[in-house]
């Protein structure tokens, strides 16, 4: 839903999803290697969807894959190539 500030925030069980929500990156062994946050939210009035940029700095190279978790919503796996190219994307709901 629009957050009143030009961005977007979740409601009805998705209240934890908003600008500033934590993003955690894990290595293949499951250890935390970097953290960041959701930012630059936008709301699409046609589809009623929120979109966010994901910003995580200083993710170390050298893993075959990474797991990414937004808030406490479980992990999504992506290859090192996908991570390096900024090809992370996920949906809720």
C-alpha positions in Angstrom: 0.0 0.0 0.0 1.2 3.6 -0.5 3.0 4.7 2.6 1.9 8.4 2.4 5.5 9.5 1.7 5.6 8.5 -2.0 6.8 5.0 -1.2 5.2 1.7 -0.3 4.8 -0.5 2.8 3.2 -3.9 3.4 0.0 -4.4 5.3 -2.1 -7.3 6.6 0.6 -9.7 7.6 3.3 -8.0 5.5 3.8 -5.0 7.9 7.5 -5.9 8.2 8.1 -5.1 4.5 9.0 -1.5 4.0 11.9 0.8 3.2 14.7 -0.1 5.7 13.6 -3.7 6.2 16.7 -5.9 6.7 18.2 -8.0 4.0 20.7 -10.7 5.0 23.1 -12.5 2.6 24.4 -16.0 3.6 27.2 -18.0 2.0 26.9 -21.6 0.9 27.6 -22.8 4.5 24.8 -20.7 5.9 27.0 -18.1 7.6 26.0 -14.4 7.4 28.4 -12.6 5.0 26.7 -9.2 4.5 23.6 -7.2 5.5 21.7 -4.5 3.8 18.1 -3.1 3.5 15.2 -2.6 1.2 15.0 0.9 -0.2 13.4 3.2 -2.9 10.0 1.6 -2.7 7.3 2.3 -5.3 3.6 1.4 -5.5 2.0 0.3 -8.8 -1.7 1.4 -8.7 -2.6 -0.8 -11.7 -1.3 -4.1 -10.1 -1.5 -3.1 -6.4 2.1 -4.2 -6.0 5.0 -2.7 -4.1 8.6 -2.9 -5.5 11.8 -2.3 -3.6 15.5 -1.9 -4.5 17.7 -4.3 -2.6 21.1 -2.8 -1.5 23.7 -5.0 0.2 27.3 -3.7 0.2 30.5 -5.7 0.6 29.3 -9.2 -0.3 32.5 -11.2 -0.6 33.3 -13.0 -3.8 34.2 -16.6 -4.1 31.0 -18.5 -3.3 29.3 -20.8 -5.8 25.9 -19.5 -4.6 24.4 -17.2 -2.0 21.1 -17.2 -0.1 19.3 -13.9 0.5 16.6 -13.3 3.2 14.4 -10.3 3.5 13.1 -9.8 7.0 12.3 -13.2 8.4 10.7 -14.5 5.2 13.0 -17.4 4.3 15.9 -17.5 1.9 16.1 -17.4 -1.8 19.1 -18.9 -3.5 21.0 -17.4 -6.4 24.2 -18.2 -8.2 27.4 -16.1 -7.7 26.9 -14.9 -11.3 23.3 -13.8 -10.6 24.4 -12.0 -7.5 27.3 -10.2 -9.2 25.0 -9.1 -12.0 22.4 -7.8 -9.5 19.8 -10.3 -10.7 18.1 -10.9 -7.3 14.3 -10.8 -7.4 11.6 -12.3 -5.2 7.9 -12.0 -4.5 5.6 -12.3 -1.5 2.0 -13.1 -1.3 
